[in-house]
Amino acid sequence: MDDLQYWLALNFLTDIGPVTARRLLSASGAPRNVFRMSFEELRRIEGVGEHRARTITGFNGWEAVRREIDNIAERNITIITVDDDRYPAALRTVQGAPLVLYMKGDFRDVDKYAVSIVGSRRATAYGIEVAEKISYRLASKGLTVVSGMARGIDTAAHKGALKAGGRTVAVMGSGLDVPYPSSNRGLMNAVACSGAVISEFPLGTLPNKENFPRRNRIISALSLGVIVVEAALDSGSLITVGYALEQGREVFAVPGNITSGNSRGTNDLIKKGARLVESAEDVIDELGAQIKGILREDRLNHEKTLSAMTEDEKTLYSCLSTGPKHIDSIIRETDTSTAKALSILLGLELKGIVRQTEGKHFSLN
């Protein structure tokens, strides 16, 4: 069996996390050698012990590993191992970095100049607007935007970068074949075409709540700094902040309405010393020397003419105005199915022509 099978097998061992796996690799020299070590050799390695040694020597999931490799090929997914040159250097140096990354799209050298934007899934209209504007501006200047593909702030961050024609990276808390939320399937495909969608989890992994704190350490590790747009005091976004501080990343927070629960976490971060952010320029100024030389002139495109649209796009465009209109009204007026209308509207949104607000309301930008 080739090396990829052994890397995946090591990743399949649920009892063994990345830190212990690194010790196994250090002791054995290569993934294939881990499965050739004796029980006694394994149990003497720090952090392994008898139970984990039995798990390794008794591993019988080779058929599942072969199916995984077949599924990866069918779905056009790339596997990057920690010793691969394509593996992000900033992530490799972090304690507990995943051994294996599943990826759609690609990493590029420019992605080391990245900023993460995170926040509430139940974002307000204010939070979504701010996240999208900051993301758009950062991407326009040549920075990669990293987020987690969740509803709310994450979705706005990815969309902002895409509208600017920039790069964005999404870190999933599920397998790449299990888009979460499912309504972001189209967005996930768009991100893969303009950056990368990655996960440390095998195919078929459901978006279980325990996956997301693990996912957050990757979001912060891929970035020079983390911007929190909206977060309650118990928000999972604050877990990302904790990882960022451990990893030596900058922490930024957008101030919010003092009467909003979604602002308590961000306002508290500012009290504790996070850099207050009112615009992308605040982030760019703070990162200073780290991004010197890579900033570019804004990539703005205001060509939003009907002549550039397909006939289906023109139909939906013609029924919209600057005021919000619900999706139900749009499909009634245009005699379009819900699925088709949402797909077309997403395309127009990513082109910067249409804006989506809370409750599936759409308007012209």
C-alpha positions in Angstrom: 0.0 0.0 0.0 1.2 3.5 -0.8 2.0 6.2 1.8 -1.4 7.9 1.5 -3.2 4.9 2.8 -1.0 4.9 5.9 -1.5 8.6 6.5 -5.3 8.1 6.3 -5.2 5.1 8.5 -3.4 7.1 11.1 -6.0 9.9 10.8 -8.8 7.3 11.2 -7.5 6.3 14.6 -10.1 8.1 16.8 -8.2 7.5 20.0 -5.1 9.3 18.7 -4.9 13.0 18.2 -2.4 15.0 16.2 0.0 15.5 19.1 0.3 11.7 19.9 0.4 11.0 16.2 3.4 13.2 15.8 5.1 11.3 18.6 4.4 8.1 16.8 5.9 9.5 13.6 8.9 10.7 15.4 9.5 7.3 16.9 8.8 5.3 13.8 10.1 7.6 11.0 7.1 7.2 8.7 3.3 6.4 8.8 3.7 2.9 7.4 6.2 2.1 10.2 3.7 3.0 12.9 1.6 0.0 11.8 4.6 -2.3 11.8 5.7 -1.6 15.3 5.1 -4.2 18.0 2.7 -3.7 20.9 5.7 -3.3 23.3 7.4 -0.7 21.1 4.2 1.3 20.8 3.2 1.2 24.5 6.5 2.7 25.5 6.0 5.9 23.4 4.9 8.9 25.4 1.1 9.4 25.4 0.4 6.0 23.8 0.1 3.4 26.6 -1.5 0.0 26.4 -5.0 1.0 25.2 -3.8 3.0 22.2 -1.1 0.4 21.4 -3.8 -2.2 21.1 -5.9 0.2 18.9 -3.0 0.5 16.5 -1.9 -3.1 16.4 -5.5 -4.2 16.0 -6.4 -1.7 13.3 -8.6 -3.5 10.7 -10.0 -0.5 8.7 -7.9 -0.9 5.6 -11.0 -1.5 3.4 -12.5 1.7 4.7 -9.2 3.5 3.9 -9.4 2.2 0.3 -13.0 3.4 0.0 -11.9 6.8 1.2 -9.2 7.0 -1.5 -11.7 6.0 -4.1 -14.2 8.6 -2.9 -11.6 11.3 -2.8 -10.7 10.7 -6.4 -14.4 10.6 -7.5 -15.1 14.0 -5.8 -12.0 15.7 -7.0 -10.7 16.2 -3.5 -7.0 16.6 -2.8 -5.3 15.2 0.3 -2.4 17.2 1.8 -0.3 15.6 4.5 1.8 17.5 7.0 5.0 16.6 5.2 3.7 17.9 1.9 5.2 21.1 0.5 1.6 22.4 -0.2 0.7 22.2 3.5 0.4 25.7 4.9 3.6 26.6 6.7 1.9 28.7 9.3 -0.4 25.8 10.3 2.4 23.2 10.3 4.2 25.0 13.2 1.1 25.0 15.5 0.9 22.4 18.2 -1.9 20.0 17.3 -1.8 20.8 13.6 -3.8 18.1 11.7 -1.8 15.3 10.0 -4.0 15.4 7.0 -6.1 18.1 5.2 -8.8 17.3 2.7 -9.0 20.2 0.2 -11.1 21.5 -2.7 -9.3 24.3 -4.5 -5.7 25.1 -3.8 -3.4 27.0 -1.4 -1.1 29.6 -2.9 1.9 31.4 -1.5 -0.1 34.6 -1.2 -2.5 32.9 1.3 0.1 33.3 4.0 -1.0 36.9 4.0 -4.4 36.1 5.5 -6.9 37.5 8.0 -9.7 35.6 9.6 -13.1 37.0 10.1 -15.4 35.2 12.6 -18.6 35.9 14.5 -22.1 35.0 15.4 -24.2 32.5 13.4 -27.2 34.6 14.4 -25.7 37.8 13.1 -27.7 41.1 12.9 -28.0 43.0 9.7 -25.4 45.4 11.1 -22.9 42.6 11.7 -23.4 41.0 8.2 -22.9 44.4 6.5 -19.8 45.2 8.5 -18.3 41.7 7.9 -18.9 41.8 4.2 -17.5 45.4 3.8 -14.3 44.6 5.8 -13.8 41.4 3.9 -14.4 43.1 0.6 -11.8 45.8 1.4 -9.2 43.3 2.7 -9.6 41.1 -0.4 -9.4 44.1 -2.7 -6.1 45.0 -1.1 -4.7 41.5 -1.8 -5.2 39.7 1.6 -6.8 36.3 1.8 -9.9 36.1 4.0 -10.3 32.9 6.2 -13.5 31.9 7.9 -15.6 28.8 8.8 -18.5 28.7 6.2 -21.1 28.9 9.0 -24.2 31.0 8.8 -24.1 34.7 9.6 -20.7 36.4 9.9 -18.7 33.6 8.3 -21.0 33.5 5.2 -20.7 37.3 4.9 -16.9 37.2 5.1 -16.6 34.7 2.3 -19.1 36.6 0.1 -17.3 39.9 0.6 -14.0 38.4 -0.5 -15.6 36.7 -3.5 -17.3 40.0 -4.6 -13.9 41.7 -4.5 -12.5 39.0 -6.8 -10.1 38.0 -4.0 -9.1 34.8 -2.4 -10.8 33.2 0.5 -10.3 29.9 2.5 -13.1 28.1 4.3 -12.3 25.7 7.2 -15.1 23.1 7.7 -16.2 21.3 10.8 -17.5 18.4 8.8 -16.4 16.2 5.9 -16.1 18.0 2.6 -18.9 15.9 1.2 -21.2 17.2 4.0 -21.7 21.0 3.4 -22.8 22.8 6.5 -25.1 24.5 6.4 -26.5 22.7 3.4 -27.8 26.1 2.1 -24.1 27.1 1.6 -23.4 24.4 -0.9 -23.2 26.9 -3.8 -21.0 29.2 -1.7 -18.7 26.4 -0.9 -18.2 25.6 -4.6 -17.6 29.3 -5.3 -15.0 29.4 -2.5 -13.2 26.3 -3.9 -12.9 28.1 -7.2 -11.4 31.3 -5.6 -9.3 29.8 -2.9 -9.8 26.6 -0.9 -12.2 24.7 1.2 -10.5 22.4 3.7 -11.3 20.0 6.5 -9.3 17.7 8.8 -12.2 15.4 9.0 -12.7 12.2 6.9 -15.5 12.2 4.3 -18.9 11.5 5.8 -18.1 13.3 9.0 -21.3 15.1 10.3 -21.1 18.6 11.7 -21.1 17.5 15.3 -20.7 20.3 17.8 -17.4 19.0 19.2 -15.8 19.4 15.7 -16.1 23.2 15.7 -13.7 24.1 18.5 -11.1 21.8 16.7 -11.9 23.6 13.4 -11.3 27.0 15.1 -7.6 26.4 15.8 -7.0 26.0 12.1 -8.9 29.2 11.3 -6.6 31.2 13.6 -3.4 29.4 12.6 -3.9 30.2 8.9 -4.1 33.9 9.7 -2.0 36.9 10.7 -4.9 38.1 12.8 -8.5 37.3 13.8 -11.3 39.9 13.5 -14.4 39.2 15.6 -17.4 41.1 14.2 -20.3 40.0 16.5 -20.1 37.5 19.4 -22.0 36.9 22.6 -20.1 36.3 25.8 -20.4 32.5 25.3 -19.8 32.5 21.5 -17.7 29.9 19.9 -15.9 32.7 18.1 -14.1 33.5 21.4 -12.6 30.0 21.2 -10.9 31.1 18.0 -9.6 34.2 19.9 -8.1 31.9 22.6 -6.3 29.9 19.9 -5.2 33.1 18.2 -3.6 34.4 21.5 -1.9 31.0 22.0 -0.5 31.1 18.5 0.7 34.7 18.7 -1.8 36.1 16.3 -3.3 39.6 16.5 -6.9 40.0 17.8 -9.3 42.6 16.5 -12.9 43.3 17.4 -15.6 45.4 15.9 -17.6 47.4 18.5 -21.3 46.9 18.6 -24.5 48.2 20.1 -24.3 48.0 23.9 -27.9 46.8 24.1 -27.3 43.8 21.8 -26.3 40.5 23.2 -24.3 39.9 20.0 -22.0 42.8 21.0 -21.2 41.8 24.5 -18.4 39.4 23.5 -16.8 41.8 21.1 -17.1 44.8 23.4 -15.5 42.7 26.2 -12.6 41.8 23.9 -12.0 45.5 23.3 -12.0 46.2 27.1 -9.4 43.4 27.5 -7.1 44.9 24.9 -8.2 43.7 21.5 -7.7 46.3 18.7 -10.9 48.2 18.0 -11.7 47.9 14.3 -14.0 50.3 12.4 -12.7 49.5 8.9 -10.3 47.3 7.1 -7.7 50.1 7.2 -7.4 49.6 10.9 -6.4 46.0 10.4 -4.0 46.9 7.6 -2.3 49.6 9.6 -1.9 47.2 12.6 -0.4 44.4 10.6 2.0 46.9 9.0 5.3 45.3 8.4 3.9 41.8 8.1 2.0 42.7 4.9 4.4 45.3 3.5 4.9 44.9 -0.2 1.9 42.7 -0.9 -0.9 45.3 -0.8 -2.3 46.2 -4.2 -4.6 48.8 -5.6 -8.3 48.1 -5.0 -9.8 45.7 -7.5 -13.2 47.4 -7.9 -15.6 46.6 -10.7 -18.8 48.7 -11.0 -19.9 47.2 -14.3 -23.4 46.0 -13.3 -25.1 46.4 -16.6 -27.9 44.2 -17.9 -25.9 43.3 -21.0 -23.5 41.3 -18.9 -26.3 39.1 -17.5 -27.9 35.9 -18.7 -31.6 36.0 -19.5 -32.5 34.3 -16.2 -30.4 36.8 -14.3 -32.1 39.7 -16.1 -35.5 38.3 -15.2 -34.7 38.3 -11.5 -32.8 41.6 -11.6 -35.8 43.3 -13.2 -38.1 42.5 -10.3 -35.7 43.8 -7.6 -35.2 47.3 -6.3 -33.0 49.0 -3.6 -35.6 47.9 -1.0 -35.6 44.4 0.3 -37.9 41.8 -1.3 -38.6 38.3 0.2 -37.8 35.3 -1.9 -41.4 34.2 -1.9 -42.4 37.4 -3.7 -39.5 37.0 -6.2 -40.5 33.5 -7.2 -44.2 34.5 -7.6 -43.4 37.5 -9.7 -40.9 35.7 -12.0 -42.5 32.2 -12.0 -39.2 30.7 -11.0 -38.7 27.7 -8.7 -37.2 28.4 -5.3 -34.0 26.4 -5.9 -33.4 28.1 -9.3 -34.1 31.6 -8.0 -31.8 31.1 -5.0 -29.0 29.8 -7.3 -29.3 32.8 -9.6 -29.5 35.3 -6.8 -26.4 33.8 -5.2 -24.6 34.3 -8.5 -25.7 37.9 -8.7 -24.8 38.4 -5.0 -21.3 37.1 -5.7 -21.0 39.5 -8.6 -21.8 42.4 -6.2 -25.1 43.2 -8.0 -27.5 41.9 -5.3 -27.5 42.0 -1.5 -29.1 39.4 0.7 -30.3 40.4 4.2 -31.8 38.5 7.1 -34.8 36.3 6.4 -34.0 35.7 2.7 -34.7 39.2 1.6 -32.9 40.5 -1.5 -32.2 44.0 -2.9 -30.0 45.7 -5.5 -26.7 47.0 -4.3 
